[in-house]
Amino acid sequence: KTPSDFLGAAIGSRVVVRLNSGVEYRGVLACLDGYMNIAMEQTEEYVGGDLKNKYGDAFIRGNN
């Protein structure tokens, strides 16, 4: 399986996306594309383990 196959199977599940900066986004994986752009729902932003923001929908740009 490719990483895209693995992530595609997780659509609708709660996921954690950790950026290189260490910031984490936790929410429900809505969709993704071949560039690893990720759309999430019910998203929460954590910095240093602390909840900083809540977003209804979020888009995280992948840059392969």
C-alpha positions as a Markdown table, in Angstrom:
| # | Residue | x | y | z |
|---|---|---|---|---|
| 1 | Lys | 0.0 | 0.0 | 0.0 |
| 2 | Thr | 1.1 | 3.5 | -0.7 |
| 3 | Pro | 0.8 | 6.3 | 1.9 |
| 4 | Ser | -2.1 | 7.7 | -0.1 |
| 5 | Asp | -3.9 | 4.3 | 0.2 |
| 6 | Phe | -3.3 | 4.2 | 3.9 |
| 7 | Leu | -4.6 | 7.7 | 4.4 |
| 8 | Gly | -7.5 | 7.2 | 2.1 |
| 9 | Ala | -8.7 | 4.3 | 4.3 |
| 10 | Ala | -8.6 | 6.7 | 7.3 |
| 11 | Ile | -11.2 | 9.1 | 5.8 |
| 12 | Gly | -13.9 | 9.7 | 8.3 |
| 13 | Ser | -11.6 | 8.8 | 11.2 |
| 14 | Arg | -10.1 | 11.0 | 13.9 |
| 15 | Val | -6.5 | 11.8 | 13.0 |
| 16 | Val | -3.6 | 13.9 | 14.3 |
| 17 | Val | -1.5 | 15.9 | 11.8 |
| 18 | Arg | 1.8 | 17.1 | 13.2 |
| 19 | Leu | 3.7 | 19.8 | 11.3 |
| 20 | Asn | 7.5 | 20.2 | 11.1 |
| 21 | Ser | 7.0 | 23.1 | 13.5 |
| 22 | Gly | 5.5 | 20.8 | 16.1 |
| 23 | Val | 2.0 | 22.2 | 15.9 |
| 24 | Glu | -0.6 | 19.5 | 15.9 |
| 25 | Tyr | -4.1 | 19.5 | 14.3 |
| 26 | Arg | -6.5 | 16.9 | 15.6 |
| 27 | Gly | -9.8 | 16.3 | 13.9 |
| 28 | Val | -11.7 | 14.1 | 11.4 |
| 29 | Leu | -10.1 | 13.5 | 8.1 |
| 30 | Ala | -12.5 | 14.7 | 5.4 |
| 31 | Cys | -10.4 | 14.2 | 2.3 |
| 32 | Leu | -6.9 | 14.4 | 0.8 |
| 33 | Asp | -5.3 | 14.5 | -2.6 |
| 34 | Gly | -2.2 | 13.4 | -4.4 |
| 35 | Tyr | -0.3 | 16.4 | -3.2 |
| 36 | Met | -1.1 | 15.5 | 0.4 |
| 37 | Asn | -3.4 | 18.5 | 0.9 |
| 38 | Ile | -5.6 | 17.5 | 3.8 |
| 39 | Ala | -9.1 | 18.7 | 4.7 |
| 40 | Met | -10.3 | 18.1 | 8.2 |
| 41 | Glu | -13.5 | 18.7 | 10.2 |
| 42 | Gln | -13.9 | 19.4 | 13.9 |
| 43 | Thr | -10.3 | 20.5 | 14.0 |
| 44 | Glu | -8.4 | 21.6 | 17.1 |
| 45 | Glu | -5.0 | 23.2 | 17.1 |
| 46 | Tyr | -2.4 | 22.2 | 19.8 |
| 47 | Val | 0.8 | 24.1 | 20.4 |
| 48 | Gly | 3.2 | 22.5 | 22.9 |
| 49 | Gly | 0.4 | 20.1 | 23.9 |
| 50 | Asp | -2.0 | 23.0 | 24.8 |
| 51 | Leu | -5.2 | 23.6 | 23.0 |
| 52 | Lys | -4.9 | 27.0 | 21.2 |
| 53 | Asn | -7.8 | 27.1 | 18.7 |
| 54 | Lys | -10.9 | 25.2 | 17.5 |
| 55 | Tyr | -11.9 | 25.3 | 13.8 |
| 56 | Gly | -14.9 | 23.8 | 12.2 |
| 57 | Asp | -13.1 | 23.0 | 9.0 |
| 58 | Ala | -9.4 | 23.2 | 8.2 |
| 59 | Phe | -7.2 | 22.8 | 5.1 |
| 60 | Ile | -3.6 | 21.8 | 5.5 |
| 61 | Arg | -1.5 | 22.4 | 2.4 |
| 62 | Gly | 0.8 | 19.5 | 1.6 |
| 63 | Asn | 4.0 | 20.4 | -0.4 |
| 64 | Asn | 5.7 | 17.3 | -1.8 |
